[in-house]
Amino acid sequence: MHEHRRLPTILRAAHGDPARTRALQRHHAAGRLVRLLPSVFVAIEDWEHLSPAGRHLARARAAAPTLRPGSVFSDVTAALIHGWPWIGRVDERVHVLDPAAPVIQHRVGVIRHPGTPRHDPSDAAFDGVPVTSLLETAVTLMTTAEHHVAVAAVDAAVRSDDLRTERHRAAVPLRPARGSARAAAVLQALDPLHESVGESFASARFVELGLPAWTSQAQFRHRDGSVDRVDFWFPSLGVVIEFDGRQKYVDPSMLQGRDPADVLWAEKRREDRIRALPAVRSVIRVTWWHLVEPDRLRALFRAHGVLV
């Protein structure tokens, strides 16, 4: 679900209503309200239940009436409005394209980027403010954001078929244009076959560490006709890599009525079958903990005899 569909009520001081303004200020001083912008607040109990993405979108709603005509939500703000996942710290400041900004301007709660959208804005405005299109948002992230952040966000759009990888390739800048190297690295990691943010994150790290080519969701057929599918297969290394997220053992939708212990046992038997294949030298299970720090992932690979 897009988190902006369940954002809390924004409370604003009203011009010509000093009593309301004083009341909001008193509630803020008493710790009952969080100030998003000068004279703009949200209830503390609502704020505490929001994720970092939800808090950013609350700030976007707070800023919307203050933006200059022609402004368009962009960058991380647009990505979160589109419902894309965001790995790591979410910028507290709202990002907009502003045709009246001569240079990048840092204002209270808002970063104004000069210029206008290269493509028509998204059909869905956010609190009355246009949003950069899916393609433009993707290209912006691919050329400016950290590699793994951009991959996780854009890959979600590729996975849901909202964007096609070939459109990215046609839209990203070519070398030696600014951001072209970043975009090329992101393109290496995108794959509509990825089934989770964890797999997207893993593929980003594989590119960063310089691992050889792999196949996502590769299938291994056994003599009895059964088939086992794996997250990543590196044929030149003889290595299978599985992203081992906790969700598969606790999420009811993934358990489908099965006992977690039975799921764990089935996973062990599946892994035993895969390890027995002549082409497979090693099966490596990667968790989110390994992905957060590339050195942890590198150490895991080396422990399995994979030098990176």
C-alpha positions as CSV (number, residue, x, y, z in Angstrom):
1,M,0.0,0.0,0.0
2,H,1.2,3.5,-0.8
3,E,1.8,5.0,2.6
4,H,0.5,8.5,1.6
5,R,-3.0,6.9,1.5
6,R,-3.0,6.7,5.3
7,L,-1.2,9.9,6.4
8,P,-2.4,11.8,9.4
9,T,-4.2,15.1,9.5
10,I,-2.0,18.1,9.0
11,L,-2.7,21.0,11.4
12,R,-2.0,24.5,10.2
13,A,-2.2,27.8,11.9
14,A,-4.7,30.0,10.1
15,H,-4.1,33.6,9.2
16,G,-6.6,35.8,10.9
17,D,-7.2,33.2,13.6
18,P,-4.7,34.0,16.4
19,A,-6.6,31.8,18.9
20,R,-6.0,28.7,16.8
21,T,-2.4,29.7,16.3
22,R,-1.8,30.1,20.0
23,A,-3.6,26.8,20.8
24,L,-1.3,24.9,18.3
25,Q,1.8,26.6,19.8
26,R,0.7,25.6,23.3
27,H,0.1,22.0,22.3
28,H,3.5,21.9,20.6
29,A,5.2,23.3,23.7
30,A,3.5,20.7,25.8
31,G,4.8,17.9,23.5
32,R,1.5,16.9,22.0
33,L,2.3,18.1,18.5
34,V,5.3,17.7,16.2
35,R,6.2,20.8,14.1
36,L,6.8,19.9,10.4
37,L,7.2,23.5,9.2
38,P,6.7,26.9,10.9
39,S,3.0,26.9,11.9
40,V,2.4,23.4,10.6
41,F,2.0,20.5,12.9
42,V,0.9,16.8,13.3
43,A,-0.3,15.0,16.4
44,I,2.6,13.2,18.3
45,E,0.6,9.9,18.5
46,D,0.2,9.9,14.7
47,W,3.8,10.8,14.1
48,E,5.2,8.0,16.3
49,H,3.3,5.4,14.2
50,L,4.7,6.6,10.9
51,S,7.7,5.0,9.2
52,P,10.5,7.3,7.9
53,A,8.9,7.2,4.5
54,G,5.5,8.2,6.0
55,R,7.2,11.1,7.9
56,H,8.8,12.4,4.7
57,L,5.4,12.3,3.0
58,A,3.8,14.1,5.9
59,R,6.4,16.9,5.4
60,A,5.6,16.9,1.7
61,R,1.9,17.5,2.5
62,A,3.0,20.2,5.0
63,A,5.1,22.0,2.3
64,A,2.6,21.6,-0.6
65,P,0.7,24.9,-0.1
66,T,3.9,26.9,0.3
67,L,5.5,25.8,-3.0
68,R,5.8,28.2,-5.9
69,P,3.6,27.8,-9.0
70,G,5.1,25.3,-11.4
71,S,6.8,23.3,-8.7
72,V,6.9,19.5,-9.1
73,F,7.7,16.9,-6.4
74,S,10.9,15.0,-7.5
75,D,13.8,12.8,-6.4
76,V,13.2,10.9,-3.2
77,T,9.9,12.6,-2.6
78,A,8.6,11.5,-5.9
79,A,9.9,7.9,-5.4
80,L,8.1,7.7,-2.0
81,I,4.9,9.1,-3.5
82,H,5.1,6.4,-6.2
83,G,5.3,3.9,-3.4
84,W,8.9,2.7,-4.1
85,P,11.0,1.2,-1.3
86,W,13.8,3.2,0.2
87,I,16.8,1.6,1.8
88,G,18.6,3.6,4.5
89,R,18.1,7.1,5.7
90,V,15.3,9.1,4.2
91,D,16.0,12.8,3.7
92,E,13.9,14.9,6.0
93,R,13.7,17.7,3.4
94,V,11.2,17.6,0.6
95,H,12.6,17.7,-3.0
96,V,10.9,19.7,-5.8
97,L,11.7,20.9,-9.3
98,D,11.2,24.6,-9.3
99,P,11.4,26.6,-12.6
100,A,11.9,29.8,-10.7
101,A,15.0,28.5,-8.8
102,P,18.2,29.7,-10.5
103,V,20.4,27.2,-8.6
104,I,19.7,24.5,-6.0
105,Q,18.2,26.2,-3.0
106,H,18.0,24.8,0.5
107,R,15.1,26.2,2.4
108,V,13.4,25.2,5.6
109,G,12.2,21.7,5.0
110,V,12.5,22.0,1.2
111,I,15.2,21.6,-1.5
112,R,14.4,23.3,-4.7
113,H,16.1,22.0,-7.8
114,P,16.2,24.3,-10.8
115,G,14.4,23.3,-14.0
116,T,11.2,21.7,-15.2
117,P,10.3,18.0,-15.8
118,R,11.8,16.4,-19.0
119,H,8.7,14.3,-19.3
120,D,5.1,15.0,-18.5
121,P,4.4,14.7,-14.8
122,S,2.7,11.7,-13.3
123,D,-1.1,11.6,-13.7
124,A,-1.5,11.4,-9.9
125,A,-0.7,14.7,-8.2
126,F,0.1,14.7,-4.4
127,D,-1.9,17.2,-2.4
128,G,-2.4,19.2,-5.6
129,V,1.3,19.3,-6.6
130,P,2.4,17.4,-9.7
131,V,4.9,14.6,-9.4
132,T,7.7,13.6,-11.8
133,S,6.8,10.7,-13.9
134,L,7.9,7.1,-13.1
135,L,10.5,7.2,-15.8
136,E,11.9,10.6,-14.9
137,T,11.9,9.7,-11.2
138,A,13.8,6.5,-12.0
139,V,16.4,8.3,-14.1
140,T,16.9,10.9,-11.5
141,L,17.6,8.2,-8.8
142,M,19.8,6.2,-11.2
143,T,22.0,9.3,-11.8
144,T,22.1,10.8,-8.3
145,A,21.3,8.4,-5.5
146,E,23.6,5.8,-3.9
147,H,23.8,2.7,-6.0
148,H,22.0,0.3,-3.7
149,V,19.3,2.9,-2.9
150,A,18.6,3.5,-6.6
151,V,18.5,-0.2,-7.4
152,A,16.1,-1.1,-4.6
153,A,13.7,1.7,-5.5
154,V,13.8,1.4,-9.3
155,D,13.8,-2.4,-9.3
156,A,10.5,-2.3,-7.5
157,A,8.9,-0.5,-10.4
158,V,10.6,-2.9,-12.9
159,R,9.3,-5.9,-10.8
160,S,5.7,-4.6,-10.8
161,D,6.0,-3.9,-14.6
162,D,5.3,-0.2,-14.1
163,L,8.6,0.4,-15.9
164,R,10.4,-1.5,-18.6
165,T,14.2,-1.9,-18.4
166,E,14.6,-1.0,-22.1
167,R,13.0,2.4,-21.4
168,H,15.6,3.1,-18.8
169,R,18.4,2.2,-21.2
170,A,17.0,4.7,-23.8
171,A,16.5,7.4,-21.2
172,V,19.6,7.4,-19.1
173,P,22.5,9.7,-20.1
174,L,25.4,8.2,-22.1
175,R,29.0,8.5,-21.2
176,P,30.7,10.9,-20.5
177,A,27.6,12.7,-19.4
178,R,27.2,13.4,-15.7
179,G,25.6,10.5,-13.9
180,S,26.1,8.1,-16.8
181,A,28.4,5.8,-14.9
182,R,26.0,5.6,-11.9
183,A,23.1,4.8,-14.2
184,A,25.1,2.1,-16.1
185,A,25.8,0.4,-12.8
186,V,22.2,0.5,-11.7
187,L,21.1,-1.0,-15.0
188,Q,23.4,-4.0,-14.4
189,A,21.4,-4.9,-11.2
190,L,17.8,-4.4,-12.4
191,D,15.8,-7.5,-13.2
192,P,12.0,-8.0,-13.3
193,L,12.6,-11.6,-12.0
194,H,13.7,-10.3,-8.6
195,E,10.9,-11.2,-6.1
196,S,11.7,-8.9,-3.2
197,V,13.5,-5.8,-2.1
198,G,16.1,-8.1,-0.5
199,E,16.9,-9.6,-3.9
200,S,17.2,-6.2,-5.4
201,F,19.5,-5.1,-2.6
202,A,21.6,-8.2,-3.1
203,S,22.0,-7.7,-6.8
204,A,23.2,-4.1,-6.2
205,R,25.9,-5.4,-3.9
206,F,26.9,-8.1,-6.4
207,V,27.5,-5.3,-9.0
208,E,29.4,-3.2,-6.4
209,L,31.7,-6.2,-5.5
210,G,32.3,-7.0,-9.1
211,L,30.9,-10.5,-9.2
212,P,30.6,-12.3,-12.5
213,A,27.4,-12.6,-14.5
214,W,24.5,-14.5,-12.8
215,T,21.0,-15.7,-13.5
216,S,18.1,-14.7,-11.3
217,Q,15.5,-17.3,-10.4
218,A,17.4,-20.1,-12.1
219,Q,15.8,-23.6,-12.2
220,F,17.5,-26.9,-11.5
221,R,15.8,-30.0,-12.7
222,H,16.5,-33.3,-10.9
223,R,16.4,-36.9,-12.3
224,D,13.0,-37.5,-10.8
225,G,11.6,-34.6,-12.7
226,S,11.2,-32.2,-9.7
227,V,12.5,-28.7,-10.1
228,D,14.1,-26.4,-7.5
229,R,14.3,-22.7,-8.2
230,V,17.1,-20.5,-6.6
231,D,17.4,-16.7,-6.2
232,F,20.8,-16.4,-7.9
233,W,23.0,-18.8,-9.9
234,F,26.6,-18.0,-10.8
235,P,27.5,-20.6,-13.4
236,S,31.2,-19.5,-13.7
237,L,31.6,-19.9,-9.9
238,G,29.4,-22.9,-9.4
239,V,27.7,-20.9,-6.7
240,V,24.1,-20.6,-5.7
241,I,23.1,-17.6,-3.6
242,E,19.9,-17.4,-1.7
243,F,18.6,-14.3,0.0
244,D,17.4,-15.7,3.3
245,G,14.9,-13.2,4.7
246,R,13.2,-13.7,8.0
247,Q,9.8,-13.0,6.3
248,K,9.5,-16.4,4.7
249,Y,9.4,-18.0,8.2
250,V,7.0,-15.5,9.9
251,D,4.8,-13.9,7.2
252,P,1.4,-15.7,7.2
253,S,1.0,-15.0,3.5
254,M,4.3,-16.8,2.8
255,L,3.7,-19.6,5.3
256,Q,0.3,-20.4,3.7
257,G,-0.8,-22.2,6.8
258,R,2.4,-24.2,7.3
259,D,4.3,-24.4,10.5
260,P,7.5,-22.4,10.4
261,A,9.5,-25.5,11.5
262,D,8.1,-27.4,8.5
263,V,9.1,-24.6,6.2
264,L,12.6,-24.6,7.7
265,W,12.8,-28.4,7.2
266,A,11.6,-28.1,3.6
267,E,14.3,-25.5,3.0
268,K,17.0,-27.7,4.3
269,R,15.9,-30.6,2.1
270,R,15.8,-28.4,-0.9
271,E,19.2,-27.1,-0.2
272,D,20.6,-30.6,0.2
273,R,19.2,-31.5,-3.2
274,I,20.8,-28.4,-4.8
275,R,24.2,-29.1,-3.1
276,A,24.1,-32.7,-4.5
277,L,24.1,-31.4,-8.1
278,P,27.5,-31.8,-9.9
279,A,27.5,-28.2,-11.2
280,V,27.0,-26.7,-7.7
281,R,30.1,-26.1,-5.7
282,S,28.5,-24.1,-2.9
283,V,25.2,-22.7,-1.6
284,I,25.6,-19.3,0.2
285,R,22.7,-17.8,2.3
286,V,22.8,-14.0,2.4
287,T,20.8,-12.0,4.9
288,W,19.9,-8.4,5.2
289,W,22.7,-8.1,7.8
290,H,25.3,-9.0,5.3
291,L,24.0,-6.6,2.7
292,V,24.0,-3.5,5.0
293,E,27.8,-3.6,5.1
294,P,29.6,-4.7,1.9
295,D,32.6,-5.9,3.9
296,R,30.3,-8.4,5.7
297,L,29.2,-9.8,2.4
298,R,32.8,-9.9,1.1
299,A,33.8,-11.8,4.2
300,L,30.9,-14.3,3.8
301,F,32.0,-15.0,0.2
302,R,35.6,-15.5,1.1
303,A,34.6,-17.9,3.9
304,H,33.0,-20.0,1.1
305,G,36.0,-19.7,-1.1
306,V,34.7,-17.0,-3.4
307,L,37.3,-14.3,-3.7
308,V,36.0,-10.8,-4.3
